[in-house]
Amino acid sequence: MGRAGPGRDLPAADIAALRAVLPDTYTLLSPYPDLPVPVVASAWGRQLRLTGADDPRLVQFVRAYRLGQQAPEPGAPCTGGVDASGSRTGSGSMR
């Protein structure tokens, strides 16, 4: 699978791979400029830098932190956010 270098956009195949591995709820997939690595997984108080979308540690990270037991509101959905266009989101997932 092709990989982009730090600060570059991921190839469409990598974005599709990320969408396929992430659950439909309690997750957010969003581009972020100038990352130090191609993919960064984040949760409350946790961050994992990954070399690409095919890194097997991503699945482990999502399993461990998806429902946010370490978060101020464990199990709270990601609602009321704003997507890249500035539109408000209303579902439990902003992917």
C-alpha positions as CSV (number, residue, x, y, z in Angstrom):
1,M,0.0,0.0,0.0
2,G,1.4,3.4,-0.9
3,R,2.3,5.8,1.8
4,A,2.5,9.6,1.9
5,G,5.3,11.3,3.7
6,P,4.8,13.6,6.7
7,G,2.7,16.6,5.9
8,R,1.3,15.2,2.6
9,D,-2.2,13.9,1.8
10,L,-2.7,10.2,2.0
11,P,-3.4,8.3,-1.2
12,A,-7.1,7.4,-1.9
13,A,-6.3,3.7,-1.3
14,D,-5.0,4.5,2.2
15,I,-8.1,6.6,3.1
16,A,-10.3,3.8,1.9
17,A,-8.3,1.3,4.1
18,L,-8.8,3.6,7.1
19,R,-12.5,3.9,6.5
20,A,-12.8,0.1,6.2
21,V,-11.0,-0.5,9.5
22,L,-12.8,2.1,11.6
23,P,-16.2,1.4,13.2
24,D,-19.1,3.6,12.2
25,T,-19.6,5.0,15.7
26,Y,-17.4,6.7,18.2
27,T,-14.7,7.3,15.6
28,L,-13.6,10.3,13.6
29,L,-11.5,10.3,10.4
30,S,-10.2,13.7,9.5
31,P,-7.3,15.2,7.6
32,Y,-4.9,17.3,9.6
33,P,-2.1,19.4,8.1
34,D,1.6,18.9,8.9
35,L,1.4,15.7,10.9
36,P,4.9,14.3,11.7
37,V,3.9,10.9,10.2
38,P,1.3,9.8,7.6
39,V,-1.4,8.6,10.2
40,V,-2.0,9.6,13.8
41,A,-4.6,7.9,16.0
42,S,-5.8,10.0,18.9
43,A,-8.0,9.4,22.0
44,W,-8.3,11.3,25.2
45,G,-4.8,11.4,26.6
46,R,-3.4,8.9,24.1
47,Q,-1.8,9.2,20.7
48,L,-0.2,6.7,18.4
49,R,1.9,7.7,15.4
50,L,1.6,5.2,12.5
51,T,3.7,4.6,9.4
52,G,0.5,4.1,7.3
53,A,-3.1,3.0,7.0
54,D,-2.0,-0.7,7.0
55,D,-0.3,-0.5,10.4
56,P,-1.8,-3.3,12.6
57,R,-1.5,-1.2,15.7
58,L,-4.4,0.9,14.5
59,V,-6.9,-1.8,15.1
60,Q,-5.5,-2.5,18.6
61,F,-5.7,1.2,19.4
62,V,-9.3,1.5,18.3
63,R,-10.3,-1.5,20.3
64,A,-8.6,-0.2,23.4
65,Y,-9.8,3.4,23.3
66,R,-12.9,3.7,21.0
67,L,-15.4,3.9,23.8
68,G,-13.3,6.3,25.8
69,Q,-13.0,4.7,29.3
70,Q,-10.1,7.1,29.8
71,A,-12.2,10.1,28.7
72,P,-14.1,12.6,30.9
73,E,-17.4,11.2,29.6
74,P,-16.8,7.5,28.9
75,G,-18.9,6.2,26.0
76,A,-20.2,9.6,25.0
77,P,-20.7,9.9,21.2
78,C,-18.9,12.4,19.0
79,T,-21.9,14.6,18.2
80,G,-22.4,18.3,17.7
81,G,-19.1,18.7,15.9
82,V,-18.3,20.7,12.7
83,D,-17.1,18.9,9.6
84,A,-14.6,20.3,7.1
85,S,-17.2,22.4,5.3
86,G,-18.3,24.1,8.5
87,S,-21.6,22.1,8.7
88,R,-22.8,20.8,12.0
89,T,-22.8,17.1,12.4
90,G,-25.6,15.2,14.2
91,S,-24.7,11.5,14.2
92,G,-22.4,9.6,16.5
93,S,-19.8,9.5,13.8
94,M,-18.2,12.3,11.9
95,R,-16.5,10.1,9.2
